[in-house]
Structure formats: C-alpha cells, structure tokens
Amino acid sequence: MGIQFVPGDEEILKNTVDFISFSYYMSVATAHNPEDYTIGKGNIMGGVENSYLEKSEWGWAIDPIGLRLVLNDFYERYQLPLFIVENGLAAKDVLVDGPDGSTVEDDYLQKHLMQVSEALQDGVEVWGYTTWGSIDLVSASTAELSKRYGFIYVDRNDDGSGSLARYKKKSFAWYKSVIESNGAALYK
C-alpha cells in the first residue's frame, strides 16, 4: 500500500523549501562490477577509485569539476537556488617561507571556486558558499591534527607538540580578495 493523500496534502507539499544546501568534498565513482576495481579510500563514502583524479593523503578524490557537475545536476533536477554549506580538503600542509613570512602554498579552494563560477555562467543559481573551516582543527574522522583544513595553519602536531603559533596560508589573502571583489579576483 502506497502513501495515501488526503484532500489538501498536495497543496501543503508545494514550495516547502526556498533553496537546497549541501556539502561537497569529493566525487565518488561506481561500476557495474566493483569487485574488479580498487575500492576508494575516501572516508565513509566508498565507491571505486577514479584513476583519473588526484587524491589527498587520505584517499579523497580531488575533483573541482565534479562540483560544477553536481551544481548543474541539482539545479536542473530541482530548479531551486543552491547553497554550498561546506567545501574543502584536508591536507598535510608544509610551512614554507613566503614574502610575508611563513605560509602554506595551497590552491584547492581556487580550483573549486572557479568551477562554481563556471556553474553560474551555465545558469545555475548559487546563493552562497562557505568553506570547511577557517582554521586548522582536530579532524573529527581521524583525530589527527596533521589533517589540516583551514586558511590559518596552526603549529600543532599529532603528538601534541608545537607552539600553537598561527600562520596565514596563501589561500587566506586570496580568498579575502575574492570576497572583497565580489568574485572579480577569482581568476587572478
């Protein structure tokens, strides 16, 4: 027996949400014969490994174009504005000398935001975007401090050693300029 509608139910169910929010970290591949492939290592997502994509140290597929595809798919399917509430990548960042002191050379965010821009040009209505985290923190999935997420590097190691000093990553200034320019600085 299926769901039984009563008079008025259809009207109540119209326009129940104004937008759709979702998180995007990686893409997941599948196959009709997954036993013939290497299983993906991306946290809890499973799937088969996509040999065409770069992987993080934890096996997550780095797929900026996948974000654009998801945006287009969701928008075409639901015809509602979209809001990316989390996007990011954990990495084993390395401090390097930069023009303004120690920093981390990271470009994950730029590649993904460029694909959001491409989706906007495709006609997708995106209302907002927020990143995974602003400052490095303890990973909820692995309890590691070396699994870094933010715009700000925190000098702390898995064994608890480190000064707790903070260093702005390259993405810090870049993302600030993207926000201040309302996206005009995205391709610089």
trRosetta pair geometry for C-beta under 8 A, 3 or more apart (Angstrom, degrees):
i j d omega theta_ij theta_ji phi_ij phi_ji
1 4 7.5 -15 163 -45 104 102
5 9 4.4 -145 -154 62 87 142
5 10 6.3 40 -167 -46 142 85
6 9 5.4 104 52 -29 61 115
8 11 5.6 -59 -158 40 50 113
8 12 6.2 52 148 -25 78 106
9 12 5.7 -58 -150 35 33 112
9 13 6.3 23 158 -15 68 111
10 13 6.0 -63 -149 39 29 107
10 14 7.1 43 152 -37 62 96
11 14 5.9 -42 -158 9 35 115
13 16 6.1 -38 -161 -44 47 122
15 18 7.9 35 -176 -81 85 58
17 20 6.8 76 126 -73 140 64
17 80 6.7 33 101 -153 99 160
18 80 7.3 148 148 -161 28 113
18 81 7.3 -10 143 43 72 109
19 80 5.6 169 -125 156 38 104
19 81 4.2 -44 -115 79 105 92
19 82 6.6 178 -174 -85 96 16
19 83 5.6 66 138 -14 132 107
19 127 5.6 -34 -135 5 157 147
20 74 6.1 -143 90 174 146 125
20 78 5.9 62 -29 93 144 162
20 80 5.2 102 -13 91 97 123
20 81 7.5 174 25 89 68 46
20 82 5.5 -26 70 -111 89 68
20 83 7.2 180 90 25 41 75
21 82 7.5 133 -96 -169 37 57
21 83 4.2 -31 -101 74 86 102
21 84 7.5 167 -154 -90 70 10
21 85 4.6 50 178 -32 115 120
22 70 7.7 -125 98 155 145 128
22 74 7.2 -143 6 -97 146 160
22 82 7.3 -37 22 -160 101 100
22 83 7.8 136 19 78 57 58
22 84 6.7 -37 72 -116 69 55
22 85 6.8 162 68 19 16 95
23 84 7.4 95 -116 -166 32 68
23 85 5.8 -61 -73 70 74 86
23 86 3.8 -3 -124 59 104 104
23 87 7.0 -177 -161 -64 62 55
24 66 7.6 177 -172 112 120 97
24 67 5.1 112 139 -112 154 92
24 70 6.0 170 -106 65 133 158
24 84 6.1 -48 15 -140 109 111
24 86 7.5 170 31 90 47 65
24 87 5.1 4 67 -103 85 95
24 112 7.9 165 101 -156 118 127
25 42 7.8 154 111 -174 115 122
25 43 8.0 7 107 20 153 141
25 60 6.4 -67 145 -163 105 136
25 86 7.5 -12 -61 121 89 100
25 87 7.0 -173 -83 -136 47 49
25 88 6.9 -25 -116 61 81 55
25 89 7.3 135 -160 -87 78 58
25 132 7.7 70 -102 -86 95 125
26 42 5.4 -129 78 -140 154 150
26 45 6.9 -149 75 15 113 168
26 60 4.5 -144 -58 -178 150 91
26 61 4.5 120 -171 59 113 75
26 62 7.0 -58 -114 -79 94 29
26 63 5.9 92 -156 23 58 105
26 66 7.3 36 -180 79 36 156
27 50 7.0 8 94 -1 108 155
27 53 7.3 -178 54 -70 110 166
27 61 5.4 -69 57 95 73 133
27 63 4.1 -43 5 67 111 163
27 66 3.6 -129 -55 -130 123 157
27 69 7.9 35 -99 57 132 128
27 70 8.0 -158 -96 -45 93 114
28 40 6.3 -143 -137 39 81 167
28 42 6.9 -132 -93 58 92 142
28 45 4.9 -142 -83 157 133 121
28 46 6.9 50 -155 80 135 58
28 47 3.6 174 -178 -30 97 159
28 61 7.3 167 -82 25 41 133
29 40 7.0 140 42 -54 83 129
29 47 5.3 124 59 167 46 120
29 48 5.1 -69 96 69 97 81
29 49 7.1 -5 49 111 123 11
29 50 4.2 133 -24 -66 139 98
29 61 7.7 106 -13 -57 95 165
30 34 6.8 -51 -161 -79 66 113
30 47 5.5 -87 -72 -136 68 88
30 48 6.2 117 -122 13 26 98
31 34 5.0 144 60 -79 95 59
31 36 7.1 -101 119 58 148 97
31 37 5.5 119 15 -9 150 141
31 48 5.2 3 -2 8 109 155
33 36 4.7 30 121 7 108 117
33 37 7.7 124 101 -11 70 94
34 37 5.7 -70 -156 42 50 106
34 39 7.4 57 170 -94 108 78
34 47 8.0 -130 -126 -164 128 36
34 48 5.2 -152 -136 -60 88 116
37 48 3.9 30 109 -153 142 131
37 49 6.5 -166 163 37 104 77
38 48 6.7 110 72 -163 49 78
38 49 4.4 -10 86 14 102 128
39 46 6.8 -50 -169 -155 102 68
39 47 7.5 131 -161 87 64 35
39 48 6.3 -74 -114 -110 37 53
39 49 7.0 65 104 -28 13 88
40 45 6.6 -43 103 92 131 99
40 46 6.2 100 59 161 102 24
40 47 4.5 11 14 79 135 84
40 48 5.9 103 -29 144 90 7
40 49 4.9 153 -86 -76 65 57
40 50 7.5 15 -91 -4 116 72
40 59 6.6 143 176 157 65 110
40 61 6.9 -49 -142 -32 126 109
41 49 7.5 22 -5 -87 78 105
41 55 7.6 59 51 -164 110 137
41 58 6.9 -154 124 153 107 54
41 59 2.6 -52 82 170 112 167
41 60 7.7 -92 90 -49 78 42
42 45 4.6 -18 99 44 109 119
42 46 7.7 -83 63 5 87 18
42 47 7.4 -1 40 45 117 109
42 58 7.4 86 -120 118 49 89
42 59 5.4 -136 -61 113 51 88
42 60 4.4 91 -121 -106 98 60
42 61 6.2 -56 -61 0 138 77
43 58 7.1 37 -54 141 78 124
43 60 6.7 21 -10 -82 97 103
43 141 5.6 -45 -130 -160 111 159
44 141 7.8 -135 -23 -133 97 125
49 55 7.9 -28 -148 -76 104 135
49 61 7.8 162 -149 -73 59 111
50 53 4.7 41 98 13 112 111
50 61 5.5 48 43 -120 114 143
50 63 7.7 39 72 -76 151 130
53 61 4.4 46 107 -160 146 98
53 62 6.1 175 172 56 102 58
53 63 5.3 -33 -130 -75 141 93
54 61 7.7 119 76 -158 44 53
54 62 4.6 -27 81 48 94 118
55 59 5.5 -19 -175 -138 126 34
55 60 6.5 141 -159 65 71 36
55 61 6.0 -41 -101 -94 73 45
55 62 6.7 -176 -103 -3 17 89
56 59 6.7 -40 65 32 76 20
56 60 4.3 9 25 48 119 93
56 62 6.2 116 -47 -53 80 102
56 89 5.8 -172 -86 -170 133 104
56 90 6.3 89 174 72 151 71
56 91 6.2 -115 -146 -90 105 70
57 90 7.7 -91 49 111 97 89
57 91 6.7 114 3 -141 110 50
57 92 5.1 48 -23 -10 162 110
57 147 7.9 -144 74 -108 118 79
58 90 6.2 22 8 80 136 119
58 142 7.3 -126 -117 -39 134 149
58 147 6.8 39 -48 -121 135 118
60 89 6.9 -173 91 -136 136 85
60 90 7.4 99 14 41 143 90
61 66 7.7 73 116 -15 115 157
62 89 6.5 24 -109 -111 100 143
62 108 7.0 -102 -144 -126 120 101
63 66 3.5 38 131 1 119 126
63 67 7.2 153 111 -20 76 74
64 67 5.8 -44 -165 20 44 113
64 68 7.4 39 144 -12 67 98
64 111 4.1 -113 -67 139 156 98
64 112 4.7 -135 -123 -86 93 54
64 114 7.0 27 170 60 140 93
64 115 4.6 172 161 -22 90 138
65 68 5.5 -49 -159 35 46 113
65 69 6.4 47 144 -20 71 104
65 115 6.0 -159 -98 -116 35 136
66 69 5.4 -53 -147 37 36 114
66 70 6.3 38 154 -20 68 103
67 70 5.8 -53 -148 36 31 110
67 71 6.4 33 153 -20 64 105
67 84 7.7 24 -161 -109 115 145
67 87 7.0 46 -116 -131 139 134
67 112 5.5 67 8 -151 162 88
67 115 4.9 108 73 103 106 136
67 116 6.7 -45 132 -62 124 74
67 119 7.7 -97 125 -33 80 137
68 71 5.7 -53 -148 35 31 113
68 72 6.4 28 155 -15 65 106
68 115 4.0 -114 -45 -180 105 101
68 116 7.3 -140 -86 -69 75 29
68 118 5.2 -14 -118 83 138 115
68 119 4.7 -163 -138 -59 74 99
68 122 7.5 117 -173 -8 101 143
69 72 5.9 -57 -148 39 30 109
69 73 6.1 30 154 -20 66 110
70 73 5.6 -56 -142 39 30 111
70 74 6.1 27 161 -16 67 108
71 74 6.2 -57 -143 39 25 106
71 75 6.2 18 160 -14 62 113
71 82 6.0 -172 -139 74 81 164
71 84 7.9 -45 -87 -60 106 113
71 115 7.9 157 11 138 133 92
71 116 6.9 134 -59 -121 160 62
71 119 4.0 9 98 -146 144 156
71 122 7.9 126 105 57 109 133
71 124 4.9 64 150 -178 105 168
71 126 6.6 -24 -148 -76 129 115
72 75 6.0 -61 -143 41 26 107
72 76 6.0 24 161 -17 65 111
72 119 6.0 -137 -52 -131 80 96
72 122 5.7 -44 -97 123 109 155
72 124 5.9 -103 -88 -65 54 128
73 76 6.0 -58 -144 39 25 107
73 77 6.0 20 159 -17 63 114
74 77 5.8 -63 -144 40 26 109
74 78 5.9 -20 175 19 66 114
74 82 5.7 91 103 -94 132 132
75 78 6.9 -72 -127 54 20 80
75 79 6.9 68 178 -92 56 31
75 80 7.6 -137 -125 55 57 46
75 82 6.1 -81 -71 -26 92 123
75 119 7.8 142 -3 180 142 110
75 123 7.7 170 132 105 146 78
75 124 4.3 -157 -26 -128 165 88
75 125 6.6 144 -131 31 124 71
76 79 7.6 8 -164 -61 17 68
80 125 7.9 -112 141 71 29 119
81 125 4.3 -76 -108 118 76 113
81 126 7.1 142 -168 -114 81 13
81 127 4.6 66 158 -37 126 111
82 124 6.7 -20 22 171 127 107
82 125 6.8 134 15 89 76 64
82 126 5.2 -37 72 -111 93 65
82 127 6.7 179 76 13 35 83
83 126 7.3 129 -90 -167 38 66
83 127 4.8 -39 -78 67 91 103
83 128 4.5 16 -137 53 95 94
83 129 7.6 -151 -163 -64 58 39
84 87 5.3 6 161 -32 125 120
84 116 7.1 -92 -1 -105 148 129
84 126 7.1 -5 -8 -156 97 115
84 128 7.0 -145 42 103 62 60
84 129 4.7 14 61 -118 109 71
84 130 7.0 -169 105 32 72 57
85 128 7.8 44 -83 101 58 107
85 130 5.6 0 -158 46 41 111
86 130 6.5 -26 -80 91 43 90
86 131 7.3 35 -146 160 51 22
86 132 5.3 67 -168 -99 91 59
87 109 7.9 116 113 -122 104 73
87 112 5.8 177 158 152 133 152
87 129 6.9 -32 19 -164 130 94
87 130 7.6 142 20 86 82 44
87 131 6.0 -69 67 -123 73 51
87 132 6.4 -107 85 -43 25 82
88 108 7.2 77 -158 116 50 134
88 109 7.4 -8 -113 -84 68 89
88 131 5.2 83 -69 -176 111 82
88 132 2.6 -83 20 -5 145 126
88 133 6.6 1 -63 17 178 71
88 149 5.6 52 148 -162 143 91
89 108 4.4 -117 27 -161 133 162
89 132 7.6 -178 3 -3 28 150
89 149 7.7 174 84 -127 33 63
90 139 6.4 42 -124 -102 150 122
90 147 4.3 4 -179 180 132 89
90 148 6.4 135 -156 59 68 34
90 149 5.5 -34 -97 -78 72 79
91 106 6.9 164 51 -117 153 116
91 108 7.3 -170 -34 -31 135 140
91 147 7.8 109 35 -154 15 49
91 148 5.8 -46 67 63 64 90
92 146 5.5 8 -119 164 87 99
92 147 7.4 -37 -73 -93 67 42
92 148 7.0 115 -112 13 22 101
93 104 4.3 -13 -168 -136 121 144
93 106 6.8 -40 -111 -63 110 120
93 136 7.7 -111 27 -87 137 133
93 148 4.6 -54 3 59 113 152
93 153 5.7 -132 110 -110 147 116
93 169 7.1 -77 -144 -105 147 125
94 104 6.7 132 64 -125 40 88
95 102 4.7 3 -173 -173 115 115
95 103 7.1 129 -148 61 68 18
95 104 6.3 -62 -97 -72 46 78
95 153 6.4 160 -82 131 93 162
95 155 7.8 3 -47 -92 144 95
95 167 6.3 66 -119 62 113 166
96 102 7.1 148 72 -149 27 65
96 103 6.3 -39 64 69 76 69
96 104 7.0 112 17 -109 87 34
96 105 6.1 -2 32 -16 138 101
97 101 7.6 -87 -146 -178 62 24
97 102 6.4 -49 -100 -95 45 56
97 103 7.9 49 176 25 12 81
98 101 6.3 -2 61 70 88 34
98 102 6.7 91 16 -160 91 10
98 103 3.7 11 -11 18 143 125
98 170 7.2 -176 -109 -79 149 88
100 103 7.1 67 64 -48 86 125
100 168 7.8 -14 96 62 127 118
101 167 7.1 -140 118 -137 107 102
102 153 7.9 -97 130 67 104 139
102 167 4.8 -62 101 -131 98 146
103 153 7.7 150 -155 6 36 132
103 167 6.0 -157 -97 158 40 112
103 168 6.4 -26 -116 89 93 65
103 169 5.9 118 -172 -135 81 34
103 170 5.6 92 158 -52 127 71
104 148 7.9 -127 -126 116 171 152
104 153 5.2 129 -23 -56 126 134
104 167 7.1 116 -17 106 88 115
104 169 4.1 -35 55 -123 101 96
104 170 6.4 -116 86 1 54 84
104 171 8.0 -29 86 9 96 93
105 170 5.4 41 -121 -13 42 143
106 109 7.2 56 129 6 103 96
106 169 5.3 2 21 170 122 130
106 170 5.7 172 38 50 67 101
106 171 4.9 -47 83 -26 107 116
107 110 4.9 -47 -166 35 76 118
107 111 6.2 74 139 -22 88 98
107 170 7.4 -26 -65 95 69 130
107 171 7.3 -178 -91 -76 31 99
108 111 6.3 -66 -159 35 30 106
108 112 6.5 17 155 -10 67 112
108 171 7.6 -26 48 -83 76 145
109 112 5.9 -65 -151 41 31 107
109 113 6.0 23 159 -14 70 111
109 131 6.7 -19 -115 -110 121 127
109 171 5.0 95 28 -145 134 131
109 174 7.5 146 83 94 121 121
109 175 6.2 -29 132 -76 152 114
110 113 6.0 -59 -141 41 27 105
110 114 6.3 33 158 -24 63 106
110 171 7.3 -139 -32 -116 90 93
110 174 6.4 -44 -73 147 112 145
110 186 7.6 150 -148 -168 77 66
111 114 5.8 -52 -151 30 28 115
111 115 7.0 26 151 -16 60 104
112 115 5.7 -56 -157 34 36 110
112 116 6.8 40 145 -20 67 99
113 116 5.2 -43 -149 30 43 116
113 117 6.5 49 149 -20 66 99
113 129 7.1 109 -112 153 91 164
113 178 6.7 8 153 -161 161 160
113 186 6.0 -135 125 -141 114 109
114 117 5.5 -49 -154 34 35 116
114 118 6.6 40 146 -21 64 101
114 186 6.3 149 -90 162 68 110
114 187 6.9 93 -113 -89 106 76
115 118 5.2 -44 -147 33 40 116
115 119 6.5 45 150 -21 64 99
116 119 5.6 -51 -152 34 34 114
116 120 6.6 40 147 -22 64 100
116 126 6.1 157 -170 176 100 179
116 129 6.2 9 -139 -83 167 146
117 120 5.5 -48 -152 31 35 115
117 121 6.6 34 149 -16 64 103
117 183 6.7 150 -98 -168 111 122
117 186 5.7 130 -58 141 149 163
117 187 7.9 -120 87 -51 171 96
118 121 5.6 -55 -153 37 35 112
118 122 6.5 41 145 -24 65 102
119 122 5.2 -49 -150 31 37 117
119 124 4.2 -30 160 39 93 139
119 126 6.5 78 101 -38 118 128
120 123 7.9 107 177 -24 30 8
120 124 6.1 -84 -86 64 34 83
120 126 5.9 -79 -79 21 92 114
126 129 6.9 22 160 -50 123 97
131 134 7.0 111 76 -72 118 59
131 150 7.9 110 121 -129 128 57
131 151 7.6 85 88 -39 161 102
131 175 7.7 -26 -38 -138 144 154
132 149 5.1 -108 109 -173 122 116
132 150 7.7 -128 87 -83 89 55
133 136 7.5 109 112 -94 131 20
133 137 5.8 -113 -171 10 158 119
133 149 4.2 53 45 117 122 126
133 150 4.5 -74 110 -80 92 89
134 150 5.1 31 124 -147 22 115
134 151 5.5 -32 -161 25 59 105
134 152 6.6 27 145 10 71 105
135 150 4.2 139 -101 172 4 177
135 151 7.1 -46 -75 51 46 69
135 152 4.4 -23 -114 61 77 113
135 154 6.3 65 173 -43 95 115
135 166 7.3 -41 -139 -131 113 122
136 145 7.2 68 153 -171 114 76
136 148 4.4 -37 -118 -140 114 89
136 149 6.0 141 -116 39 52 69
136 150 4.9 -120 -45 27 46 107
136 152 6.6 -119 -1 93 79 65
136 153 5.9 40 -20 -138 133 36
136 154 4.2 -141 64 18 114 99
136 156 7.5 177 109 43 125 102
137 149 6.3 -31 32 37 85 123
137 150 7.0 86 -11 -30 84 120
137 154 7.8 73 -66 17 39 144
138 143 6.2 -3 176 -149 108 47
138 144 7.2 159 -156 76 65 24
138 145 5.7 -41 -100 -82 68 71
139 142 4.5 7 101 48 134 85
139 143 6.3 -79 73 -21 82 12
139 144 4.8 8 25 50 124 74
139 145 7.6 -150 -3 -72 84 22
139 147 4.0 14 -51 75 139 133
139 149 7.7 142 -90 -37 79 116
140 143 7.9 24 -147 -67 15 54
141 147 8.0 -94 61 124 94 166
142 147 5.7 99 57 -15 128 154
144 147 4.3 87 85 -2 113 103
144 158 5.4 -32 -145 -103 76 110
145 148 7.8 28 160 -74 54 76
145 154 7.6 -92 -171 88 109 109
145 156 5.0 -90 179 110 150 96
145 157 6.1 141 80 172 127 13
145 158 5.3 -169 37 -80 90 49
145 162 8.0 -138 130 8 150 151
146 157 6.7 23 -65 -148 94 60
146 158 5.2 -37 -16 -45 106 104
148 153 6.6 5 -157 -121 147 75
148 154 7.9 -180 -124 34 107 80
150 153 7.6 -172 75 -67 92 35
150 154 7.9 50 47 -15 129 97
150 169 7.5 159 110 4 64 130
151 168 6.9 -10 148 -150 86 71
151 169 5.5 -139 -169 42 45 105
151 171 5.4 -120 -122 96 81 98
151 172 4.1 117 170 -88 107 78
151 175 6.3 -93 -107 34 135 140
152 166 5.1 -2 175 -168 115 108
152 167 7.0 150 -163 71 65 37
152 168 6.0 -37 -107 -101 74 49
152 169 6.7 -139 -84 -5 21 88
152 172 6.5 72 -69 -87 67 130
153 166 6.9 146 76 -158 53 52
153 167 4.4 -18 59 62 107 95
153 168 7.8 -97 16 -17 84 2
153 169 5.7 111 -32 -61 96 93
154 162 7.6 82 140 140 73 144
154 164 6.4 -16 -173 -149 94 52
154 165 7.7 160 -153 80 48 38
154 166 5.8 -20 -99 -100 65 74
155 162 4.3 -175 141 -174 72 107
155 163 4.7 8 99 49 134 83
155 164 6.1 -83 69 -25 83 8
155 165 4.5 22 17 49 131 81
155 166 7.6 -127 1 -66 84 29
155 167 7.3 73 -43 -7 95 106
156 160 7.4 -28 -169 -149 92 29
156 161 7.6 160 -153 88 50 36
156 162 4.0 -165 -103 70 36 148
156 164 5.8 37 -64 -91 104 61
157 160 6.9 -35 74 35 76 19
157 161 4.8 -4 42 62 120 81
157 162 5.0 153 -6 -39 79 113
162 165 7.9 -126 166 23 89 75
168 172 3.9 -100 -169 52 97 160
168 173 6.7 79 149 -34 131 86
169 172 5.2 126 57 -19 62 96
170 173 6.9 -63 -169 38 40 97
170 174 6.3 30 146 -13 72 119
171 174 5.3 -65 -140 48 38 113
171 175 5.5 36 164 -22 76 109
172 175 6.4 -61 -146 36 17 103
172 176 6.5 19 154 -19 58 110
173 176 5.6 -54 -147 36 31 116
173 177 6.4 30 155 -19 65 105
174 177 5.9 -59 -155 35 30 108
174 178 6.6 31 149 -21 65 104
174 185 7.6 -167 -165 133 62 118
175 178 5.4 -49 -148 33 38 115
175 179 6.4 37 153 -18 67 102
176 179 5.9 -56 -152 36 30 110
176 180 6.2 26 154 -16 66 110
177 180 5.7 -53 -139 41 33 110
177 181 6.0 15 164 -5 67 114
177 185 4.2 -95 135 120 101 169
177 188 7.4 -72 124 62 139 131
178 181 6.3 -68 -141 48 23 97
178 183 6.1 26 -172 -105 82 37
178 185 5.0 -126 -85 74 51 100
178 186 5.4 72 -126 -81 107 66
179 182 7.7 21 -179 -74 30 35
180 185 7.5 29 65 2 86 137
181 184 3.8 -104 156 49 115 96
181 185 4.2 116 35 -14 149 97
181 186 8.0 -143 86 -24 120 67
183 186 5.1 -5 -171 -33 66 120
185 188 4.9 -54 -163 22 68 124
